[in-house]
Amino acid sequence: MKTTLVYPYKKKMFTGCNPPVSLLYLAAALQRAGQDVSVIDIDEDDRSYAEVLEHIKSESPDLVGVPLYTLALDEGYNFVQFMAKESHPWKLLLGGPHVSVSTDAVMKEFESCDFILRGEAENSIVELTEFLEKGKDLSHVKGLTFRKNGSVINNPEINKQIELNELAFPARDLLKSAYEKNTYWRLGHRGTTDFIITSRGCPYNCNFCFRLARKFRKRSPENIVAELKELKSRGIENVHIMDDLFVWNKPHFFEVVNLIKKEKLNMKFKVRARVNFIDEEMLRAMKEIGVKSVVYGIESGSQIILDAMNKKTTVEMNYRAIRITKQAGLECYGDLFLGYPGETLETIKETERLLLKAKPTAINLSVMYPIPGTHVYDEAKKQGTLRDDWDIHGRKAWIKLPWIESTDELNAIRKRVVKKYLRNPIVFFNGIRATFCKLDWRQFKVLMFYVLKQKEF
């Protein structure tokens, strides 16, 4: 049986392009089970839907898998509809975070969908393909939703968490040509950049965060370093460690650090961390192994908003993390957003004040759009403050605040805050040093193209 997994979302931005690692994990699970599998990424050669469809046809698959994401639900729908314009011999499988919380709606709106896999699917996708190949009763596949005799059947949930050390490493060999073309890169790193995930789940319960699985699990230091060695053998020297909890357990963190030193990997890293788990000792160790930058989920400069989010951090922790990271000689990036319930012009001023005083190297400031399955989404729905909702036509859910009538107002404030931050001379200089001074020629062209497209700055 042949399975083709497709990533139809354009990831390429002026800041770079990530490989579809989630699909590569699924593909690796199928490979290990002896199944025939291929992976298609639309960003390779900047393909159109028509080119992707022709590639799918050339693979002659029995099953085509596509992930669905809430933030790009309309894009996923458009691609599926494009495939459905003509009849095909394959069955369609949908997965990803969105289908796990909006299963019934997806089965209703995506009429060409045959199967949905809910939750972490590395094991269930192997089961599904084996059951299909042998003509076995699909009602025994945990986490599967499927159509039968005009009805939609939801099998019981997966009740066993995946042990991360047991997973095969992402099947990057299935996108060999994309890697060879340097499709995957990040601003500030010359050459190909890849990323790894060292844990899943989270012991925290931030009200805005969605997790497919809540239970926190981490990979062993040996397992993490083994994947890094594999990346190194492929000629990849830039790696982003994408999970926030890489530094959660200090002894575990130092085991990883010491193994990296022992293997003399000589790689460049960008890591994510929570502000309440970082200290000077850890930052010094990061720098010694090649970490160049740290990303923090700062979220807000207001304690009122941080508490409302159930973030379990303080504004002082935010200031301290930024300060000691820069003192350690590392770049410091911050993720923040505006529009959480309780947000006011005064709390936004507190966030602006933090940015101008602490001066992180770069920021990603956005407007909050609540995701189904999160506490903030459910509460807004109960309280009647949820406006619009996610749909296949591109609408986004947002939360009505007493002093705004639309997200346009919040976006205007966001732009003003970002401009004020970028016009600070120290921030501007640090930004130039962290980006332009590290660009290769191809990245420089992409960035210039983006800058020239902007009508206002």
Secondary structure, DSSP 8 states (H G I E B T S, - for coil): -EEEEEE-S---BTTEE---HHHHHHHHHHHHTT-EEEEEETTGGG--HHHHHHHHHHH--SEEEEE--GGGHHHHHHHHHHHHTS--SSEEEEESHHHHHSHHHHHHH-TT--EEE-S--HHHHHHHHHHHHHT--GGGSTTEEEEETTEEEE-----S---GGGS----GGGGHHHHHTT--EETTS-S-EEEE--EES-S---TT---S--S-EE--HHHHHHHHHHHHHTT--EEEE--GGGGSSHHHHHHHHHHHHHHT---EEEEEE-GGG--HHHHHHHHHHTEEEEEEEEE-S-HHHHHHHT----HHHHHHHHHHHHHTT-EEEEEEEE--TT--HHHHHHHHHHHHHH--SEEEEEE----TTSHHHHHHHHHT-EES---TTS---EE--TT-SSHHHHHHHHHHHHHHHHTSHHHHHHHHHHTGGG--HHHHHHHHHHHHH-S--
